[in-house]
Amino acid sequence: MSDEAVEASEPTGPIEERYYRRGDIDFCFLLNRPHHNLRVFDYRVGNYQQKRDFFDRIARSEGLKKVFTVVEKQDSKSWRSVGFSREGAIPGYFRTADAYVMSRVYTEDGEAIQGGAPKLNGTSLTANTPNVTKPRGLSVALVEDADRLQQVADEQAVPALYAPFRRATFRPDIAVVGRQGKREFWVGAETASSFGHAKVDLMTPPRADKDGEADTAVLEYLLQGLLDELASRQMASIFSLIGADMMASQQVVANLDFKVTAKLTDHLVRGDEYVGGQLWHRRVTPGGTPKLQGFI
């Protein structure tokens, strides 16, 4: 497959997994058109500068703002040497090793910004005592039906600034749904059993009005239940990508002992606006007694 063939192929959807093989270069990448970014899944083969030049061409042809990759520490130096910048880490991402998020940001004209874009300044939050009792009138269920989860991902992608992180499946594979009156609240997780990590998402963000405080209490309760379920499935490293200006959503994870480990410049898109993202992380104890049945 030539690079020209890859770059000229017709779009198959808003999020697309592609492969590139030419000579001694072999890798896979995830093209996320709604958020104008691309994630490299690196096979650790091939010349880094050739790979960088290839992604610079993809960025110009697709109108991308950002190319990023998630690699072990020893590989981050090679990406840095060809113009990628470290934006943070995901502790325990590779089970026994942390991951570094290495990124390359572009102007509207598709030119790489040397040294990376101005660093994102996050807002510090004070963690509050999380909600540990079931809110009144809330019913809770565990959902693993693929079609239902895909529907939720499609419906909530815009308000939640949802950005799938893994290959092959662009939706959560497990979720907890809470129903209170006529409203539904969803928290989902993309799991990676081989590495023992999971990305969790507040698929239903808290409202930004006087009702937001009640939403936060519900979401804290649901997210705690999801964390318990993930622990029972041997997931030890849990992270969440949240828009930098979505303070109510960030407060939910902060209250459950997540900490910011990466600040990602221009990583998400809302309408015509580029939004920074913050990666929140916490560890859970894997292999514990399943708690979701009692939680429900």
C-alpha positions, 0 to 999 in steps of 0.5 A: 500500500502506498502513502498516496493510496492511504491519503486519497482513500474515500472516508468511511466514517467520522472515525476511521482506523487505517493501516500503512505499510511501505518498505520497512515502515509499518503502523496503524493510526486512528483518524478522528475527523470530528476532533481533527486529530489522529492517533498513531499506533506505533509498531516500533519499526521504520524511520521516525522522520519518515513517519513524521513526514507522512503524518504532516501530509495527512494533517494537511490533506485532512485539515487536522489540528493534531497528531499524537501517539501514546508510547513507553518512555524509551520510545518518547525520545525518538518522537521528540527528536522529530518534532513531537512534544510531551504533553503528559503521562498515563500512569500504568497504561502498559500495566508495568510501564507508564505511557507518555503522550507525544503530540504534534500540533498544526496551524490552520494552514497545516504547518507544524508549530515548532515546539508545540502549541502554547501549553494548556493551563488547567484549573485546579479543583478542590476535591469534595467528599463524593456521594456514596449513597444512592440518590433518591429515585435512582435506578441503576443497571449494567449495560454491555449490549453493543448496539445500545452502547453504540447508540449512546456513543453516537447520541452523546458524542457532541455534548460529552466531547466523546473521543474514542481512544482505542482501535477497532471499537469506537464506543464503550464496551461496558456502561452503567446507566442510572434512571431518575424520573425522565432522565438517563445518566450514562458512564461508560468504559473502554477496557483493555484487558491485555494491559489492565487499563480502562478509559472512562467517560461521563457520557451524560455531562452534568448540566451547567445550571442549578440542576448541575449539583444534583447531576454531579451527585448521581454521576459520582455514584454511578462512576463509583459503581463502574470503578468497582466493576472495573476492579473486579475485571482486573482493570488497575489503571483508570483514566478519563479525557475531559474537555478543559472547560467542562468544570462540572465533569472534572469535579466529578472525577476529582471527587473520586480521587482522580488526578490530572496527569496530562494537559492536551492542547487543542485536542477536542472540538466543540462546534468551530472551537478547539478545546483543550483536554485534561487527562485524569487518572487514578488507580484501583485495586484489581481483583476485588469482590464484584460490588456492582450487584450490591451497588444496584 
